[in-house]
Structures are given as structure tokens and as C-alpha cells.
Amino acid sequence: MKKTFRLNSIAEFHAFCNLPNPEHPLISVIDYSKVAYPFDETNVKWVQNFYTIGLKRNVHGKFNYGQQQYDFNSGILSFIAPAQFLKLEIDLNMVVEPTGWLLLIHPDFLWSTVLAKKIKSYDFFQYAVNEALFLSDREENIIVEILLNIEKEYQSNMDKFSQELIIAQLDMLLIYSERFYERQFLTRRKSNFELLERFEQVLTDYFKNGTSIAGGIPTVTEIAERLNISPNYLGTLLRLHTQQSTQQHIQNKLIDCAKEQLSSTDLSISEIAYALGFEHPQSFSKLFKSKTSQTPLEFRQLFK
């Protein structure tokens, strides 16, 4: 069985990639062309306990992040949160040199700053690799300039303003990334709407083909897995295009199916509740009333 490396510090990552010791123990900007993963193995697996923002091209092989795989051929930006499992399948025959930048941030660097909590609110740190951000040349230049400003700041003589200035640059980088991601969601309208159509079909299959009876009400994670995307990516897509969360969509579809059965069948309220995946009919009645301002029985009586 291949060993899984555990990298708890930025210094350990530098050693892992055959890089010189970091200039700062808690933050590092790395020229990706100088990274040398352990090439005595055809695949390398590791778990890292720090944030990574990577702007990469021509990685030596294929990255797996979670259950997803992606080839880094064009310049894209990816975000990795602490405690994530990564695997690189190395292509020893690849002749094109990888390029780009890595920004490593240990959570301790963010302690007591505005980003300590804020960074956890960015959904893209939980996106899969194949949901990375594709940058235009202009956008890439903006990101690289910020990365170099961060590097320049920690390479100079550190003073009481250094951390604040680096945090401000990092905050700017995350805000730009969110803007660029929103642009990507909007410019890929065709593929996004195709995904939304598949999402609606998956929900229909759950409630109309009996899937919910055996497995209960589908969760956000189950729906995302059926679509081969991460739950956070699905949630962002739905919020941007429909102004509703994934959970709201699941509940709306459930209510629509309940209305159809209440108005066109003689099934009891309990039978409908169980068929829709509820363990207790009372929970179904409570949700139905919260969504329609009517009990299931009151709604049914409208059709008699």
C-alpha cells in the first residue's frame, strides 16, 4: 500500500517538494516550476493541514482532490482547505515543465485577524479540482501581482505592520477570486443550465421513482454525488441562478410531489409522507404547512 504523507507545517511541505526552507514559518509563495514531488513513486498521496491557493499549468500528471480528477493544462486557480486528501499521479514521460505559483497559509497565521473566520465562508475552498477557476490573462495578472506583493512583504524586514499588510493582500485575492468565479458561473450559461436541468431530473427521480422510500429524503451531498460535483459548487450555482439553496430546491420538489399525490390519489397523509421519505408523518405535515400555510388535509379538501 502506498504511503500517505501527512504535512502539518509549511516547512514539511517545502521538504516534501525538495524546496529550500521557507522564509516565513506560516506563509509561503512558491514558484511552481521549482516544485519537485517525490518522483521515485508513480503516485503520491498526502494530507496537508494548511490552506493552499494554486495557480498552475502543465502539472506532471493528474491531480485527485477528493473524488475528482483534473488535468492542469491551462492556467487555472484552485483552492484547498486544511485536512484535505490529495493524490498526484505522476507522468514521468511529460517533457513540458510545470509553471505557476503556490500560496501556502497556515491557519495560525490567520489567528486573531479578520480572515480567521471569513476564509471559511468561501465555498470555493470545498470545490473539487475539476471545478477550479479558469482565468483570463488579465485576471491571471491580477492574481500574480497580489501573490508577489505577499512574497515581497514577508521577505522584507518584518515589523508590526507586516501581518496586517499581508492579510489585506490575501483578503483582496479572495475577493477577486470570488468575483472571477461569479464571472465563470455566468459566462458558462449553457453548461450551467444543462447542469440545472440534470439537477431537476435527479430530484424528480428521487421522489417519483421510489428512491426516497428506501433511502429517506435525499441529502444535498447525495444529490451532488449523482451530478458528479461538490455540494458547495452546486449550492453556489443554484444561488446565483435561482436565488435558492440546494435544500430549498429539495423541499420545493418534495412539496410539489406531495401536492400532486394529495390532489390526485386516495393515499392517506401517512402513506404519502412515508412514500416521500419521511420517517414520521408529523414532520411531513409540519414542513407542508410551513411551505403552503395549509395542512395536507386542508390542501386535499380543496379538490373535493
Beta strands, then each sheet from edge to edge (+ up, - down):
strand 1: 4-7
strand 2: 27-31
strand 3: 43-48
strand 4: 51-57
strand 5: 61-65
strand 6: 68-70
strand 7: 76-80
strand 8: 84-90
strand 9: 99-105
strand 10: 133-134
sheet 1: 1+ 3+ 8- 5+ 6-
sheet 2: 2+ 9- 4+ 7- 10+
end
